[in-house]
Amino acid sequence: MRSFIAWTICWLVVLVSTGGPLAAADWLSFLGPTANGKSTETGILTDWSDGKLKLLWTLDLDTSYGIGAVDQGRYFQFDRVGDVERLICLDAASGREIWHADQPVAYRDMYGYNNGPRSSPVIAGNRVFTYGVAGRLSCFDKTDGKLLWTHSLNEEFGVIQNFFGVSCCPVIYKDMVIVMVGGSPAADQRLPLGALDRVIGNNSGIVAFRQSDGKLAYQLSDELASYSTPVIAKIDGQDVGLAFMRGGLLAFDPNKGKELWHFPWRSPRLESVNAALPIVRGDQVLISECYDVGSALLKVTPRDYELLWKDPRSRRAQAMRAHWATPIQHGDYLFGCSGRNEPDSDLRCIRWSDGEVMWTKPNRIRTSLLWIDGHFVVLDERGHMELIKDSSDSYQPVTEIDLSEALGDIEAPFLRSPCWAAPVVANGRLYVRGANRVACFQLIPSAAK
């Protein structure tokens, strides 16, 4: 269990090609505007040698796992400093601090991983939302960081501490903010810490609040929380919420807060997690985990689902075993890291329709991906970053930089392991992070001002 990795992700479809040098876009939420880890920007730098990938600024971090969000020239990062969770707002061009807001937190990870937030901040209009590791959902004014409202959801809904705390990122839908909660009845509060096999739900698997005042909009499902983040997809002309919960994929009506259907998908072992986001392509949804059952592809409607394919029980024969990093669908293929731990992990491409493995790079280390301009930015957990072509034919590296080494006048490690957050691109700037800092690079030269 000590080798069990605490992560989420906080981390959950259409790409428009502009043909021009740049289609600038903000990055308001986890995995970007369409929750799929893809950017519409073009004109990226494809040679990172000899300092060509220009470092713009860095921000030292204390304790956290998630990366930030970008909106209207500002970068928002959520971390923990001492006994407070901190939301900090920076000028995205220079890294200069504009404001920060602190809230107390007392979380301690039961398996010794870090005690900071796992999730990313989310921006909607003039509001910034955070969801802390101990279940504090908060809304701040984007301009000055003033706290507008907050809920201690673990207390309000009786959440039994999960293996690694709260990891879901808030999801914006119309005038609501939706989160995974997974509370339990009062009797379960007396269970021993870690006895999650004996915990039941209390109709709070998914909970929605009004953005304006934090009032409860609805709650549904006895499912318990996972480390994934819900996505909202258009299926048969209807908005459908898709949440990869602890026990499987839950479909719900995000307008009315009604459960539509549930597809069971979970490892039989207690000490396992569902963490990657559901991956949506038209009316098909792929879910993946790394402990036992692997991946499954469903054809879905708002009323039911049809299983198109699923991985065999033999892990060596499984197409994709996503842990905390959500794979990226591009064209007829899916690209991502497959494997639970360093020794059994590889970067691979599989065919969407049937799961056939097209190629693998057996690098024996876990990676996170970002798609941009015909390429993937691939960051491994030790800080090595490379650019590869988005080819289904073979692994095709283009350029690389080792961010675990010294960079400029910053001593090694420039990024300290673990580097578990997927890279972010907004307005030509690339944001990556390790355990010790966030770094901002100029990825698109023509976007520099």
TORMAR-111944 format. One record per residue (C-alpha): residue number from 1; chain; x, y, z. Coordinates in nm, 2 decimals. Layout:
N
SITE;NUM;A;X;Y;Z .
...
END
This chain:
449
SITE;1;A;0.00;0.00;0.00 .
SITE;2;A;0.30;0.23;0.06 .
SITE;3;A;0.37;0.21;-0.31 .
SITE;4;A;0.02;0.33;-0.38 .
SITE;5;A;0.03;0.67;-0.55 .
SITE;6;A;-0.18;0.95;-0.42 .
SITE;7;A;-0.32;1.15;-0.70 .
SITE;8;A;-0.60;1.27;-0.88 .
SITE;9;A;-0.66;1.47;-1.09 .
SITE;10;A;-0.81;1.68;-1.02 .
SITE;11;A;-0.76;1.68;-1.24 .
SITE;12;A;-1.15;1.55;-1.74 .
SITE;13;A;-1.42;1.78;-2.79 .
SITE;14;A;-1.35;1.95;-3.07 .
SITE;15;A;-1.02;2.09;-3.19 .
SITE;16;A;-1.03;2.38;-3.43 .
SITE;17;A;-0.73;2.43;-3.65 .
SITE;18;A;-0.68;2.79;-3.74 .
SITE;19;A;-0.40;2.76;-3.99 .
SITE;20;A;-0.25;3.08;-3.85 .
SITE;21;A;0.05;3.13;-3.63 .
SITE;22;A;-0.16;3.14;-3.31 .
SITE;23;A;-0.51;3.09;-3.17 .
SITE;24;A;-0.46;3.24;-2.83 .
SITE;25;A;-0.68;3.09;-2.56 .
SITE;26;A;-0.71;3.11;-2.18 .
SITE;27;A;-0.70;2.79;-1.97 .
SITE;28;A;-0.98;2.83;-1.72 .
SITE;29;A;-1.01;2.48;-1.57 .
SITE;30;A;-0.85;2.14;-1.53 .
SITE;31;A;-0.73;2.00;-1.87 .
SITE;32;A;-0.84;2.31;-2.05 .
SITE;33;A;-1.15;2.45;-2.21 .
SITE;34;A;-1.29;2.11;-2.33 .
SITE;35;A;-1.15;1.90;-2.04 .
SITE;36;A;-0.94;1.69;-2.28 .
SITE;37;A;-0.59;1.83;-2.25 .
SITE;38;A;-0.58;1.99;-2.59 .
SITE;39;A;-0.49;2.34;-2.70 .
SITE;40;A;-0.60;2.52;-3.02 .
SITE;41;A;-0.28;2.73;-3.03 .
SITE;42;A;-0.03;2.70;-3.31 .
SITE;43;A;0.32;2.81;-3.40 .
SITE;44;A;0.51;2.63;-3.12 .
SITE;45;A;0.88;2.62;-3.09 .
SITE;46;A;1.01;2.28;-3.20 .
SITE;47;A;1.38;2.32;-3.10 .
SITE;48;A;1.44;2.35;-2.72 .
SITE;49;A;1.82;2.31;-2.73 .
SITE;50;A;2.07;2.57;-2.60 .
SITE;51;A;1.82;2.78;-2.41 .
SITE;52;A;1.58;2.84;-2.70 .
SITE;53;A;1.29;2.75;-2.48 .
SITE;54;A;1.29;3.08;-2.29 .
SITE;55;A;1.22;3.07;-1.92 .
SITE;56;A;0.99;3.37;-1.82 .
SITE;57;A;0.94;3.32;-1.45 .
SITE;58;A;0.91;3.08;-1.17 .
SITE;59;A;0.70;3.05;-0.85 .
SITE;60;A;0.83;2.86;-0.55 .
SITE;61;A;0.57;2.62;-0.40 .
SITE;62;A;0.54;2.46;-0.07 .
SITE;63;A;0.29;2.17;-0.07 .
SITE;64;A;0.05;2.07;-0.34 .
SITE;65;A;0.01;1.86;-0.66 .
SITE;66;A;-0.21;2.06;-0.90 .
SITE;67;A;-0.12;2.31;-1.16 .
SITE;68;A;-0.29;2.65;-1.22 .
SITE;69;A;-0.55;2.82;-1.44 .
SITE;70;A;-0.50;3.12;-1.67 .
SITE;71;A;-0.75;3.40;-1.75 .
SITE;72;A;-0.71;3.75;-1.89 .
SITE;73;A;-0.34;3.78;-1.83 .
SITE;74;A;-0.35;3.63;-1.48 .
SITE;75;A;-0.22;3.29;-1.35 .
SITE;76;A;-0.39;3.14;-1.05 .
SITE;77;A;-0.22;2.87;-0.84 .
SITE;78;A;-0.36;2.67;-0.55 .
SITE;79;A;-0.12;2.53;-0.29 .
SITE;80;A;-0.06;2.50;0.09 .
SITE;81;A;0.18;2.70;0.30 .
SITE;82;A;0.21;2.58;0.66 .
SITE;83;A;-0.14;2.54;0.79 .
SITE;84;A;-0.32;2.74;0.52 .
SITE;85;A;-0.43;2.67;0.17 .
SITE;86;A;-0.33;2.95;-0.05 .
SITE;87;A;-0.48;3.08;-0.37 .
SITE;88;A;-0.23;3.31;-0.54 .
SITE;89;A;-0.29;3.53;-0.84 .
SITE;90;A;0.01;3.63;-1.05 .
SITE;91;A;0.07;3.84;-1.36 .
SITE;92;A;0.09;3.57;-1.63 .
SITE;93;A;0.36;3.76;-1.82 .
SITE;94;A;0.60;3.84;-1.54 .
SITE;95;A;0.51;3.62;-1.25 .
SITE;96;A;0.45;3.92;-1.03 .
SITE;97;A;0.21;3.86;-0.74 .
SITE;98;A;-0.12;4.05;-0.76 .
SITE;99;A;-0.29;3.91;-0.45 .
SITE;100;A;-0.33;3.59;-0.25 .
SITE;101;A;-0.60;3.45;-0.02 .
SITE;102;A;-0.54;3.21;0.27 .
SITE;103;A;-0.78;2.96;0.44 .
SITE;104;A;-0.69;2.73;0.73 .
SITE;105;A;-0.65;2.36;0.67 .
SITE;106;A;-0.56;2.07;0.90 .
SITE;107;A;-0.54;1.77;0.66 .
SITE;108;A;-0.28;1.50;0.71 .
SITE;109;A;-0.24;1.23;0.45 .
SITE;110;A;-0.28;0.88;0.60 .
SITE;111;A;-0.01;0.73;0.37 .
SITE;112;A;0.25;1.00;0.40 .
SITE;113;A;0.20;1.18;0.07 .
SITE;114;A;0.20;1.56;0.08 .
SITE;115;A;-0.08;1.74;0.26 .
SITE;116;A;-0.16;2.01;0.01 .
SITE;117;A;-0.44;2.05;-0.24 .
SITE;118;A;-0.45;1.81;-0.53 .
SITE;119;A;-0.69;2.01;-0.75 .
SITE;120;A;-0.66;2.31;-0.98 .
SITE;121;A;-0.85;2.64;-0.94 .
SITE;122;A;-1.14;2.70;-1.19 .
SITE;123;A;-1.25;3.03;-1.32 .
SITE;124;A;-1.60;3.14;-1.43 .
SITE;125;A;-1.65;3.51;-1.51 .
SITE;126;A;-1.52;3.72;-1.22 .
SITE;127;A;-1.51;3.42;-0.98 .
SITE;128;A;-1.24;3.17;-0.89 .
SITE;129;A;-1.33;2.84;-0.73 .
SITE;130;A;-1.11;2.61;-0.53 .
SITE;131;A;-1.17;2.27;-0.37 .
SITE;132;A;-0.93;2.19;-0.10 .
SITE;133;A;-0.78;1.86;0.01 .
SITE;134;A;-1.00;1.86;0.32 .
SITE;135;A;-1.32;1.93;0.13 .
SITE;136;A;-1.34;2.31;0.15 .
SITE;137;A;-1.52;2.45;-0.16 .
SITE;138;A;-1.46;2.83;-0.19 .
SITE;139;A;-1.55;3.11;-0.42 .
SITE;140;A;-1.33;3.42;-0.45 .
SITE;141;A;-1.35;3.75;-0.64 .
SITE;142;A;-1.11;3.72;-0.93 .
SITE;143;A;-1.01;4.09;-0.91 .
SITE;144;A;-0.89;4.11;-0.55 .
SITE;145;A;-0.92;3.76;-0.39 .
SITE;146;A;-1.21;3.85;-0.16 .
SITE;147;A;-1.38;3.54;-0.02 .
SITE;148;A;-1.74;3.54;-0.15 .
SITE;149;A;-1.86;3.21;0.01 .
SITE;150;A;-1.73;2.88;0.13 .
SITE;151;A;-1.85;2.53;0.23 .
SITE;152;A;-1.67;2.27;0.44 .
SITE;153;A;-1.82;1.98;0.25 .
SITE;154;A;-1.65;1.70;0.44 .
SITE;155;A;-1.82;1.83;0.75 .
SITE;156;A;-2.16;1.92;0.59 .
SITE;157;A;-2.20;1.58;0.42 .
SITE;158;A;-2.01;1.35;0.66 .
SITE;159;A;-1.73;1.26;0.42 .
SITE;160;A;-1.50;0.98;0.55 .
SITE;161;A;-1.14;1.07;0.47 .
SITE;162;A;-1.05;0.90;0.15 .
SITE;163;A;-0.71;0.74;0.10 .
SITE;164;A;-0.56;1.06;-0.03 .
SITE;165;A;-0.80;1.34;0.05 .
SITE;166;A;-1.02;1.53;-0.19 .
SITE;167;A;-0.89;1.55;-0.55 .
SITE;168;A;-1.19;1.65;-0.77 .
SITE;169;A;-1.17;1.99;-0.95 .
SITE;170;A;-1.48;2.20;-0.95 .
SITE;171;A;-1.69;2.19;-1.28 .
SITE;172;A;-1.87;2.49;-1.41 .
SITE;173;A;-2.21;2.44;-1.56 .
SITE;174;A;-2.44;2.73;-1.64 .
SITE;175;A;-2.50;2.91;-1.31 .
SITE;176;A;-2.38;2.62;-1.10 .
SITE;177;A;-2.05;2.47;-0.97 .
SITE;178;A;-2.05;2.09;-0.95 .
SITE;179;A;-1.82;1.88;-0.74 .
SITE;180;A;-1.78;1.52;-0.63 .
SITE;181;A;-1.84;1.48;-0.26 .
SITE;182;A;-1.94;1.13;-0.16 .
SITE;183;A;-2.06;1.17;0.20 .
SITE;184;A;-2.18;0.90;0.44 .
SITE;185;A;-2.44;0.87;0.72 .
SITE;186;A;-2.36;0.95;1.08 .
SITE;187;A;-2.31;0.58;1.18 .
SITE;188;A;-2.01;0.55;0.94 .
SITE;189;A;-1.83;0.83;1.11 .
SITE;190;A;-1.72;0.59;1.39 .
SITE;191;A;-1.55;0.35;1.14 .
SITE;192;A;-1.17;0.31;1.17 .
SITE;193;A;-0.97;0.53;0.94 .
SITE;194;A;-0.91;0.36;0.61 .
SITE;195;A;-1.21;0.12;0.64 .
SITE;196;A;-1.35;0.24;0.31 .
SITE;197;A;-1.49;-0.11;0.23 .
SITE;198;A;-1.75;-0.05;0.50 .
SITE;199;A;-1.85;0.30;0.41 .
SITE;200;A;-2.18;0.37;0.23 .
SITE;201;A;-2.32;0.68;0.06 .
SITE;202;A;-2.58;0.94;0.17 .
SITE;203;A;-2.71;1.08;-0.17 .
SITE;204;A;-2.42;1.32;-0.20 .
SITE;205;A;-2.19;1.16;-0.46 .
SITE;206;A;-2.24;1.46;-0.68 .
SITE;207;A;-2.34;1.80;-0.54 .
SITE;208;A;-2.41;2.13;-0.72 .
SITE;209;A;-2.42;2.48;-0.58 .
SITE;210;A;-2.52;2.82;-0.72 .
SITE;211;A;-2.22;3.02;-0.82 .
SITE;212;A;-2.36;3.35;-0.70 .
SITE;213;A;-2.43;3.26;-0.34 .
SITE;214;A;-2.32;2.91;-0.27 .
SITE;215;A;-2.67;2.78;-0.21 .
SITE;216;A;-2.73;2.41;-0.27 .
SITE;217;A;-2.88;2.34;-0.61 .
SITE;218;A;-2.90;1.96;-0.59 .
SITE;219;A;-2.74;1.64;-0.48 .
SITE;220;A;-2.75;1.29;-0.61 .
SITE;221;A;-2.62;0.94;-0.59 .
SITE;222;A;-2.50;0.71;-0.31 .
SITE;223;A;-2.17;0.66;-0.50 .
SITE;224;A;-1.85;0.76;-0.31 .
SITE;225;A;-1.60;1.00;-0.44 .
SITE;226;A;-1.30;0.90;-0.65 .
SITE;227;A;-1.00;1.11;-0.76 .
SITE;228;A;-1.14;1.20;-1.10 .
SITE;229;A;-1.33;1.51;-1.21 .
SITE;230;A;-1.68;1.50;-1.38 .
SITE;231;A;-1.72;1.62;-1.74 .
SITE;232;A;-2.02;1.76;-1.92 .
SITE;233;A;-2.09;1.62;-2.27 .
SITE;234;A;-2.35;1.68;-2.54 .
SITE;235;A;-2.51;1.33;-2.60 .
SITE;236;A;-2.80;1.30;-2.84 .
SITE;237;A;-2.85;1.68;-2.81 .
SITE;238;A;-2.88;1.66;-2.43 .
SITE;239;A;-2.62;1.77;-2.17 .
SITE;240;A;-2.50;1.47;-1.98 .
SITE;241;A;-2.28;1.47;-1.67 .
SITE;242;A;-2.02;1.19;-1.66 .
SITE;243;A;-1.84;1.12;-1.34 .
SITE;244;A;-1.60;0.83;-1.29 .
SITE;245;A;-1.69;0.76;-0.93 .
SITE;246;A;-1.53;0.51;-0.69 .
SITE;247;A;-1.75;0.23;-0.81 .
SITE;248;A;-1.78;0.32;-1.18 .
SITE;249;A;-1.91;0.56;-1.44 .
SITE;250;A;-2.21;0.76;-1.33 .
SITE;251;A;-2.43;0.95;-1.59 .
SITE;252;A;-2.65;1.23;-1.46 .
SITE;253;A;-2.86;1.52;-1.58 .
SITE;254;A;-2.66;1.83;-1.49 .
SITE;255;A;-2.97;2.05;-1.51 .
SITE;256;A;-3.20;1.86;-1.27 .
SITE;257;A;-2.95;1.66;-1.07 .
SITE;258;A;-3.10;1.32;-1.16 .
SITE;259;A;-2.91;1.00;-1.21 .
SITE;260;A;-2.94;0.85;-1.56 .
SITE;261;A;-2.74;0.53;-1.54 .
SITE;262;A;-2.44;0.37;-1.38 .
SITE;263;A;-2.17;0.14;-1.53 .
SITE;264;A;-1.97;-0.05;-1.27 .
SITE;265;A;-1.60;-0.03;-1.33 .
SITE;266;A;-1.35;-0.07;-1.04 .
SITE;267;A;-1.07;-0.30;-0.93 .
SITE;268;A;-1.19;-0.56;-0.68 .
SITE;269;A;-0.91;-0.46;-0.44 .
SITE;270;A;-0.99;-0.21;-0.17 .
SITE;271;A;-0.67;-0.02;-0.20 .
SITE;272;A;-0.72;0.11;-0.56 .
SITE;273;A;-0.85;0.43;-0.72 .
SITE;274;A;-1.03;0.56;-1.02 .
SITE;275;A;-0.86;0.89;-1.11 .
SITE;276;A;-0.84;0.96;-1.49 .
SITE;277;A;-1.13;1.16;-1.64 .
SITE;278;A;-1.39;1.01;-1.87 .
SITE;279;A;-1.28;1.06;-2.23 .
SITE;280;A;-1.56;1.16;-2.46 .
SITE;281;A;-1.57;1.13;-2.84 .
SITE;282;A;-1.91;1.19;-2.99 .
SITE;283;A;-2.14;0.94;-2.83 .
SITE;284;A;-1.86;0.72;-2.70 .
SITE;285;A;-1.69;0.74;-2.36 .
SITE;286;A;-1.37;0.56;-2.25 .
SITE;287;A;-1.28;0.51;-1.89 .
SITE;288;A;-0.95;0.36;-1.76 .
SITE;289;A;-0.78;0.25;-1.44 .
SITE;290;A;-0.45;0.08;-1.37 .
SITE;291;A;-0.50;-0.17;-1.08 .
SITE;292;A;-0.70;-0.46;-1.24 .
SITE;293;A;-0.97;-0.40;-1.49 .
SITE;294;A;-0.80;-0.15;-1.73 .
SITE;295;A;-1.01;0.03;-1.99 .
SITE;296;A;-1.36;0.01;-2.13 .
SITE;297;A;-1.53;0.19;-2.42 .
SITE;298;A;-1.90;0.26;-2.41 .
SITE;299;A;-2.15;0.39;-2.66 .
SITE;300;A;-2.38;0.60;-2.46 .
SITE;301;A;-2.72;0.78;-2.47 .
SITE;302;A;-2.89;0.98;-2.19 .
SITE;303;A;-3.09;0.66;-2.12 .
SITE;304;A;-2.84;0.37;-2.13 .
SITE;305;A;-2.51;0.24;-2.26 .
SITE;306;A;-2.36;-0.03;-2.47 .
SITE;307;A;-2.02;-0.18;-2.40 .
SITE;308;A;-1.81;-0.17;-2.72 .
SITE;309;A;-1.50;-0.33;-2.58 .
SITE;310;A;-1.32;-0.38;-2.25 .
SITE;311;A;-0.97;-0.49;-2.16 .
SITE;312;A;-0.91;-0.86;-2.06 .
SITE;313;A;-0.82;-0.94;-1.70 .
SITE;314;A;-0.46;-1.01;-1.79 .
SITE;315;A;-0.28;-0.68;-1.72 .
SITE;316;A;-0.01;-0.75;-1.98 .
SITE;317;A;-0.27;-0.78;-2.25 .
SITE;318;A;-0.46;-0.46;-2.15 .
SITE;319;A;-0.47;-0.18;-2.40 .
SITE;320;A;-0.45;0.12;-2.16 .
SITE;321;A;-0.41;0.13;-1.78 .
SITE;322;A;-0.44;0.50;-1.69 .
SITE;323;A;-0.35;0.59;-1.33 .
SITE;324;A;-0.38;0.96;-1.25 .
SITE;325;A;-0.29;1.11;-1.59 .
SITE;326;A;-0.58;1.13;-1.83 .
SITE;327;A;-0.50;1.00;-2.18 .
SITE;328;A;-0.57;1.23;-2.48 .
SITE;329;A;-0.79;1.13;-2.77 .
SITE;330;A;-0.67;1.26;-3.10 .
SITE;331;A;-0.83;1.15;-3.43 .
SITE;332;A;-0.89;0.77;-3.42 .
SITE;333;A;-0.64;0.71;-3.15 .
SITE;334;A;-0.57;0.75;-2.78 .
SITE;335;A;-0.23;0.86;-2.64 .
SITE;336;A;-0.12;0.83;-2.28 .
SITE;337;A;0.07;0.67;-2.00 .
SITE;338;A;-0.02;0.31;-1.92 .
SITE;339;A;0.08;0.15;-1.59 .
SITE;340;A;0.05;0.19;-1.21 .
SITE;341;A;0.41;0.25;-1.10 .
SITE;342;A;0.75;0.34;-1.25 .
SITE;343;A;0.86;-0.02;-1.34 .
SITE;344;A;0.55;-0.11;-1.53 .
SITE;345;A;0.46;0.22;-1.70 .
SITE;346;A;0.50;0.32;-2.06 .
SITE;347;A;0.39;0.58;-2.31 .
SITE;348;A;0.17;0.44;-2.58 .
SITE;349;A;-0.08;0.49;-2.86 .
SITE;350;A;-0.39;0.27;-2.90 .
SITE;351;A;-0.66;0.26;-3.15 .
SITE;352;A;-0.99;0.41;-3.01 .
SITE;353;A;-1.23;0.17;-3.18 .
SITE;354;A;-1.09;-0.16;-3.05 .
SITE;355;A;-0.80;-0.09;-2.82 .
SITE;356;A;-0.53;-0.23;-3.04 .
SITE;357;A;-0.19;-0.10;-2.93 .
SITE;358;A;-0.02;0.09;-3.22 .
SITE;359;A;0.31;0.16;-3.04 .
SITE;360;A;0.47;0.18;-2.70 .
SITE;361;A;0.78;0.35;-2.56 .
SITE;362;A;0.87;0.14;-2.26 .
SITE;363;A;1.03;0.42;-2.06 .
SITE;364;A;0.94;0.27;-1.72 .
SITE;365;A;0.82;0.60;-1.58 .
SITE;366;A;0.49;0.78;-1.56 .
SITE;367;A;0.41;1.07;-1.78 .
SITE;368;A;0.15;1.34;-1.84 .
SITE;369;A;0.06;1.49;-2.18 .
SITE;370;A;-0.06;1.80;-2.35 .
SITE;371;A;-0.16;1.82;-2.72 .
SITE;372;A;-0.08;2.13;-2.92 .
SITE;373;A;-0.01;2.21;-3.28 .
SITE;374;A;0.03;1.85;-3.41 .
SITE;375;A;0.25;1.75;-3.12 .
SITE;376;A;0.24;1.62;-2.76 .
SITE;377;A;0.43;1.79;-2.48 .
SITE;378;A;0.53;1.49;-2.26 .
SITE;379;A;0.64;1.56;-1.90 .
SITE;380;A;0.76;1.26;-1.69 .
SITE;381;A;0.74;1.25;-1.32 .
SITE;382;A;1.12;1.31;-1.27 .
SITE;383;A;1.11;1.63;-1.48 .
SITE;384;A;1.22;1.53;-1.82 .
SITE;385;A;1.01;1.70;-2.09 .
SITE;386;A;1.00;1.62;-2.46 .
SITE;387;A;0.80;1.72;-2.76 .
SITE;388;A;0.68;1.43;-2.98 .
SITE;389;A;0.47;1.42;-3.30 .
SITE;390;A;0.11;1.31;-3.27 .
SITE;391;A;0.17;1.01;-3.49 .
SITE;392;A;-0.01;0.68;-3.46 .
SITE;393;A;0.26;0.50;-3.66 .
SITE;394;A;0.54;0.52;-3.41 .
SITE;395;A;0.70;0.72;-3.13 .
SITE;396;A;0.86;1.02;-3.30 .
SITE;397;A;1.06;1.25;-3.07 .
SITE;398;A;1.13;1.61;-3.19 .
SITE;399;A;1.31;1.79;-2.91 .
SITE;400;A;1.36;1.77;-2.53 .
SITE;401;A;1.48;1.94;-2.21 .
SITE;402;A;1.57;1.79;-1.88 .
SITE;403;A;1.41;2.00;-1.61 .
SITE;404;A;1.55;1.79;-1.33 .
SITE;405;A;1.89;1.95;-1.40 .
SITE;406;A;2.00;2.30;-1.32 .
SITE;407;A;1.85;2.57;-1.55 .
SITE;408;A;2.01;2.91;-1.58 .
SITE;409;A;2.12;3.03;-1.24 .
SITE;410;A;1.87;2.79;-1.06 .
SITE;411;A;2.05;2.49;-0.92 .
SITE;412;A;1.94;2.13;-0.98 .
SITE;413;A;1.68;2.01;-0.95 .
SITE;414;A;1.50;2.29;-1.14 .
SITE;415;A;1.19;2.08;-1.10 .
SITE;416;A;1.19;1.84;-0.82 .
SITE;417;A;1.01;1.51;-0.84 .
SITE;418;A;0.73;1.43;-0.85 .
SITE;419;A;0.61;1.62;-1.15 .
SITE;420;A;0.26;1.48;-1.17 .
SITE;421;A;0.05;1.77;-1.31 .
SITE;422;A;-0.01;1.78;-1.69 .
SITE;423;A;0.14;2.08;-1.86 .
SITE;424;A;-0.08;2.38;-1.95 .
SITE;425;A;-0.06;2.62;-2.24 .
SITE;426;A;-0.23;2.96;-2.25 .
SITE;427;A;-0.16;3.25;-2.49 .
SITE;428;A;0.17;3.11;-2.61 .
SITE;429;A;0.31;3.03;-2.26 .
SITE;430;A;0.38;2.69;-2.13 .
SITE;431;A;0.33;2.62;-1.76 .
SITE;432;A;0.49;2.31;-1.59 .
SITE;433;A;0.54;2.22;-1.23 .
SITE;434;A;0.73;1.99;-1.00 .
SITE;435;A;0.71;1.95;-0.63 .
SITE;436;A;0.91;2.27;-0.57 .
SITE;437;A;0.80;2.52;-0.82 .
SITE;438;A;0.59;2.63;-1.12 .
SITE;439;A;0.78;2.74;-1.43 .
SITE;440;A;0.65;2.95;-1.72 .
SITE;441;A;0.82;2.92;-2.06 .
SITE;442;A;0.76;3.10;-2.39 .
SITE;443;A;0.65;2.81;-2.61 .
SITE;444;A;0.51;3.02;-2.90 .
SITE;445;A;0.77;3.29;-3.00 .
SITE;446;A;0.52;3.49;-3.20 .
SITE;447;A;0.30;3.53;-2.89 .
SITE;448;A;0.57;3.71;-2.69 .
SITE;449;A;0.49;4.08;-2.62 .
END
